[in-house]
Amino acid sequence: MERVYQNHHWDVVQFGAFPSVNPTIFAKTESSLQGSHDESLLSSACSQGKLDIVKHLVEEGTDINQKDVASLTPIVRAAVNGHRNIVEFLIKHGAKISYSLLCSVKARIEVIEENAKTGIEDPYSVIRWKNFLDYLLFCIS
């Protein structure tokens, strides 16, 4: 039964369907469930850009600064994968801006710059991400 319950929660993150169980129970058990990459449900949703699930978990009280086994927080997972909207949401809800986050955003900018040179990425993305980095630096100053 417990395994089915855990799989149900991971299906929510993977496929975007909200659980049929009580959402408070869903959020309270979230931090104890680990996925195949040792991420919490919140970290996994952040990695995959599932803003609706991130909002749901945060609103139900999930710890947004909880580190996974790689010592990465959900906000860093979101930044590494280019989900700026999730990073902004997490900051507004109390996520800590760490050195790891700043490094992740800087690395993302470098990838976008390389992709822009080859036409894979819109050159304006570089500007938007640099402005976002400036915003993060402003927030911690």
Solvent accessible surface area in square Angstrom, and as a share of the most:
residue,aa,sasa,rsa
1,M,194,0.87
2,E,106,0.48
3,R,159,0.58
4,V,103,0.59
5,Y,40,0.15
6,Q,44,0.20
7,N,68,0.35
8,H,61,0.27
9,H,0,0.00
10,W,38,0.13
11,D,67,0.35
12,V,3,0.01
13,V,0,0.00
14,Q,90,0.40
15,F,156,0.65
16,G,27,0.26
17,A,64,0.50
18,F,101,0.42
19,P,18,0.11
20,S,108,0.70
21,V,47,0.27
22,N,78,0.40
23,P,59,0.37
24,T,57,0.33
25,I,85,0.43
26,F,0,0.00
27,A,4,0.03
28,K,135,0.57
29,T,38,0.22
30,E,0,0.00
31,S,42,0.27
32,S,85,0.55
33,L,4,0.02
34,Q,84,0.37
35,G,19,0.19
36,S,111,0.71
37,H,140,0.62
38,D,61,0.31
39,E,19,0.09
40,S,8,0.05
41,L,0,0.00
42,L,1,0.01
43,S,1,0.01
44,S,4,0.02
45,A,0,0.00
46,C,0,0.00
47,S,22,0.14
48,Q,68,0.30
49,G,25,0.24
50,K,49,0.21
51,L,44,0.22
52,D,72,0.37
53,I,0,0.00
54,V,0,0.00
55,K,80,0.34
56,H,32,0.14
57,L,0,0.00
58,V,17,0.10
59,E,123,0.55
60,E,51,0.23
61,G,59,0.57
62,T,12,0.07
63,D,79,0.41
64,I,15,0.08
65,N,39,0.20
66,Q,56,0.25
67,K,128,0.54
68,D,19,0.10
69,V,111,0.64
70,A,61,0.47
71,S,71,0.46
72,L,49,0.24
73,T,16,0.09
74,P,1,0.01
75,I,0,0.00
76,V,4,0.02
77,R,44,0.16
78,A,0,0.00
79,A,0,0.00
80,V,77,0.44
81,N,62,0.32
82,G,21,0.20
83,H,46,0.21
84,R,72,0.26
85,N,78,0.40
86,I,0,0.00
87,V,0,0.00
88,E,53,0.24
89,F,24,0.10
90,L,0,0.00
91,I,27,0.14
92,K,157,0.66
93,H,87,0.39
94,G,49,0.47
95,A,9,0.07
96,K,141,0.60
97,I,37,0.19
98,S,42,0.27
99,Y,174,0.66
100,S,48,0.31
101,L,0,0.00
102,L,28,0.14
103,C,54,0.33
104,S,12,0.08
105,V,0,0.00
106,K,96,0.41
107,A,50,0.39
108,R,64,0.23
109,I,1,0.01
110,E,86,0.39
111,V,75,0.43
112,I,2,0.01
113,E,50,0.22
114,E,101,0.45
115,N,39,0.20
116,A,23,0.18
117,K,152,0.64
118,T,101,0.59
119,G,64,0.61
120,I,133,0.67
121,E,49,0.22
122,D,64,0.33
123,P,84,0.53
124,Y,144,0.55
125,S,10,0.07
126,V,18,0.11
127,I,93,0.47
128,R,115,0.42
129,W,19,0.07
130,K,91,0.38
131,N,83,0.42
132,F,1,0.00
133,L,29,0.14
134,D,87,0.45
135,Y,82,0.31
136,L,0,0.00
137,L,79,0.39
138,F,154,0.64
139,C,56,0.33
140,I,89,0.45
141,S,120,0.78
